[in-house]
Amino acid sequence: MEMFTAYKAEINVKLVARELRPGTSSDILAKTFSRELTNELVGANVKTVNISIMGTAENANIQMVVIGPELDSALHYAEQAKAILAKIPGAAETKLSVEKGTPEINVKVDRDKMAALGLNLQTVGVTMQYAFSGNTDAKYRKGQYEYDINVQFQDFDKKNIDDVRNLTFINDKGQQIKLMQFADINEGSGPSQLERLNKTTSVTVKAQSIGRPTGTIVADFQAELDKQEKEGKLHRPLGVSYTWAGDQENQSEGFGTLGIALL
């Protein structure tokens, strides 16, 4: 199957003053442009985003970073918060930075069995590195340019559980040992990516603000979170907290700096 490289382009649009475009909001224009460009650019993924208060295009004006001691607890609270945010007027395109359901193969090595079969962690680690991601220690130099040479197993599919189970290692006696002889290999699902804030597991709840100021939407969102927690409808797991990012963080920092300047 032929593979194609995905490319990304950005178009910045500056609207004229509101009085020069009566009855036409930026939200309506954004949706119109997005729809027309999607029809013109076949196969392209078109997305419109607002310009943040810092003057840059933000994928999400509203960002609530949920922090927890483990991914499951942080993700559980973030999913509930996302559902609440989706009902706040003005919040659109709500999503999480981390999603569940990505297929994965879990390998749990039994070190006692591994040692009994004449293998050590270094041998197992190097072999699995070659199999799953390859090794780029070797280099190719041409003129002033240097290129990595990625050496990896040819007939190995890391997404195929049978290939993983039958991954072969050579022990200290020159014998071939299969991974399934000293490890439990199971199929499961995991997060699409791992995210951390200050070395702590985190999940970000994101949304665009449409038709209402970001600060107003965040204030309503915060009030609804507090209300549902107080009523027992929303349970925050032990050790889970959250902080604001995006425009709300920039606004808070800006007002703090202004307060110091006025003093």
Secondary structure, DSSP 8 states (H G I E B T S, - for coil): -----------------GGGSTT--HHHHHHHHHHHHHHHSTT-------B-TTSSB-S-SEEEEEE-SSHHHHHHHHHHHHHHHTTSTTEEEEEESS-S-EEEEEEEE-HHHHHHTT--HHHHHHHHHHHHT-B---EEEETTEEEE--B--SS--TT-HHHHHT-EEE-TTS-EEEGGGTEEEEEEEE-S---EETTEEEEEEEEEE-SS-HHHHHHHHHHHHHHHHHHTSS---TT-EEEEEHHHHHHHHHHHHHHHHH-
